[in-house]
Amino acid sequence: MYSRYEVSQIIQDTITDLNRAHAPILIACIRRDHKFQDQLIILKYIADHFRGGLAVCYALEDVFPYFSEKYSTGGTPTYLILDRGKIMGSILGVTPYYDLIEKVNGILLGHECHTKTAGADHLHYENDPPDSMEEKNRDQTPDDVLQRKQVVE
């Protein structure tokens, strides 16, 4: 079963656990490339932000066929929010940390279903943030997140 306090990797042997999870799961379909470590840092902060109310996992290339077939994912990164194996919503594209938190919150609260980012049009996003907010967060890096978190603490 996936931990609700840590970021877990989904592998072939644990895919079936997605249907048995007792809390919603955020799954990041990501590649092991030059951005991988940055994406893991962001996922760890998301797990911390939701403090056990959301399991956070990532899937690498070896399990992409499963997600592509079952949830029609295409492209990376793709973020899926599942509840007992059923899709609550998805986010496609590189998404700054604070925007990702906002979009995941919206999906969990039922305000949005599927969004595209990184310059793409939104598929469905009822509470779009103002353009100035998107511009402000667009170039945000994990280091920016670390600095903000240290200031808050």
N, C-alpha and C positions, 0 to 999 in steps of 0.2 A: 504494500500500500504506500502511497505517496505521502511524504511528510508535509504537514501544514506549516512548518516553521523553517524549512530549508528548501533550497532549490534542488530538485531531483532530475536526473536524466531518465528519459523514457527509452527503454530498450525493448527488443522483440519479446523478451520473457515477461515484461511488465505491462504491455499494452492492454491486456485484458483487465487490468486493475482500474482502468479509466471508468469502466461501467459500474464499479463497486464503490467508488469514492463517496464519502459522506458529506463532502463540502465541494463547492465549485472549484474547478481547476483552471488555471491559466497555463496554456501550453504555448511556448515559443518555438516555432519551427525555424531553426537558425542553422547556418553553416559554420563549420569549424574553419574560419578564415581569419584575416587580420583584425576583424571586428569582434571576434568571438569573446575574448576576455572582457571587453567593454560591455557587451550584451549580458554576460554573466553578472557583472557588477550591478547593472540596472535591475536584473531579475532578483538579485539578493535584496536590493532596496525595496522592490515591490513586495517581496515576501515579508520583509520587516514592516512595511507600511500597513499591510492587511493583518498582521499579527495573528496568523492562524485561521483567519476566516476565509482564506483562499489558498489552496495548494498551488505552488508555482513549479512548473517543470519545463524542461526543454527537450526537443527532439532534434536529432541530427540526421544527416543524409540517409543513414541506413534504415530509418523507419519512415522516411518521407512517402514512399508508395502507399503505406497504410492510410496516412492522413489525406493524401491526394485522392485516394479512392473513396474513403468513407466521408470526408468533410469537404471535398472539392477544393483543397488548398492549391495554390499556384503561386510560386514566387516566394522569396524569403526577404526579410523575415515576415512570417505570418503568425499572428497571435490568435489563439482560439480560447474561448471561455466555454467550458463544458460543465454540465451538471448531470451527474449520473450517466455519462456517455452521450447526452444530447447537447447539441450546440446552442448556447445562449447568444453568442455573438462572435464576431471576428474583426481583427484589425490587420490590414495589409500594408506593409511598408515600414520603413525606418521611422520611428516615432520617438521624439524626445521624452525623457523620463516623466516630466510633469503632465504632458499631454497623454501619455500612456496611462498614468494613474487616473486621470480624469475620464478617459474613454472606458477603462475597465470598470470604474465606479458606475458610469452611465449604463453599461451593459448589465452589471449586477443589479442595478436598481430598475432595469427594464426601460430605460429612456432611449437606448439606441441598440441597434442590432449589428450592422456591419459597416465598417469604415475603411477607407483607403487613405493613406497619408503620403508623405513625400511628394507633394505637388499634385497628387491625383484628386479627382473629385470624390466627395463623400458619397457612398452608396446610400447610407441612411444615418443621420446624426441629427437628432432633434434639437440639441442644445449646443450648436456650434460656438466655440469660443470666439471672441472678437479677433479680427485680423491682427491687431497690435499684439495680442497675447501669443498668437502663433509665430509671428515674426520674432518676438522676444525669445522664445524657447527653441526656435528652429536649429540654431547652431550649438545648442547645449551639449556638453560632453559629460562623461561620467565624472571627470575631475570637478566640473561645476557642481554636480550633485553632491560630491563629497564635501566640497567647501560649504555649500548651503547647509548640509546636514550638521557639520561641525559648528557652524554659527548658531544653529537652532539649539543644539545640545548645550 
